Amino acid sequence: MTPKQACLNLLGLSRRAKQQIAGENLTLTAIRNQSAKLVFIASDAGPSTAKKFHDKAQSYDVPVIDTLTRAELTAANGKPRTVIAITDAGFAKKMVSIMTK
């Protein structure tokens, strides 16, 4: 299993465990509230969306993974989303460790 596939599997598990927030407005709120432990931004997101979330996540010291496409995030999540926030520290830590290998 590739690291990308393992991360997508964990993304699906986090959705079923209700440990993620999907959508732009909710994700921004989660970053501001510091409840977001990790943010996924689709690699094919628009430049203004990508910049907005990269800047906001950097200012609140939230790690970002932006190597997955919108189609991959949609397949793992079940809903078409460009931005997803993980709210559980355990899921976030494991996803970051998988994707940085």
N, C-alpha and C positions, 0 to 999 in steps of 0.2 A: 504494500500500500504506500502510495506516495505521501509526502508531508502535506501536500495540498488536499488530497482526499481525506486524510486523517483530520485535518482542520475543518473541512466541510462536514464530516460526520459529527464532530464535536459541536459545530454550529447548529446542526439539526437537534442534537441532544439538548443543547441549552435552550432552544425554542420550546421543546416539549417540557422542559423543567421550569419554564417561565422565568428564565434568567437572562432574557435579552429584551431590548427595546428596539423596534424597527420604525423607520421613518425619520425624516429630517427634523421636524419640529420637536418630536419627543426625544430624539438623540441629543439635540442641542440643549434641551432642558436637563437631560441626564448628565451631560458633561458639566453644565453649570452647577448642578446640585452635587457634583462629585460622586454620583452613584454609578457612573460609567467607569468600568475598569479597563475596557478595551474598545476601540472603535474600528469597525470595518468600513472602508470606503471603496466602492467599486472602482476598478482601474479605468473603466470607460465612463466614469461620471464626468459631468461637465466641469470645465475648468474653474468656474466660480464656486460651484458646490465643493469641489475637491479643496480649493484654497480655503474656503470658509471653515470646513471641518478640520483640515490640517492645522490651521492657525488656532482655532478654538481648543483643540485637543492639546496642542503644544503649550498653550498658555496655562492649561489646567493640569499639565503633566500626565496626560493619558496616552498610552501607546496606541499607535495606528498601524493597521495592516491594510495595504492598498494594492495587493497583488492579485486579488480575485476579481473576476469580471462580474458584471451585473447578472448575467445568466447563471453563473455559478452560485452567487448569493441567493438568487431566486430559487434555484433548484434545492438548495440546502434549507432555505427558510420556508418555502411553500408559498410565498407572496412576493410580488415584484417590488424589490427594495434596492436602493442605491447605498443607503447608509444604515448600519446596524451597530448598536451598542450592547456590549456584554456587561451585565451588572454583577456577576458572581466572580470573585477574585480567583477561585480555583479554576474555573473554566478559562478565564483570561490568561492566567499564568501558563496553563498547559498549551493553549493555542499559540501564545507567543513563543514558547520553547519549541514547539513543533515547527513553526514557520521560520525560525531563525537558525535552524540547523543547516 
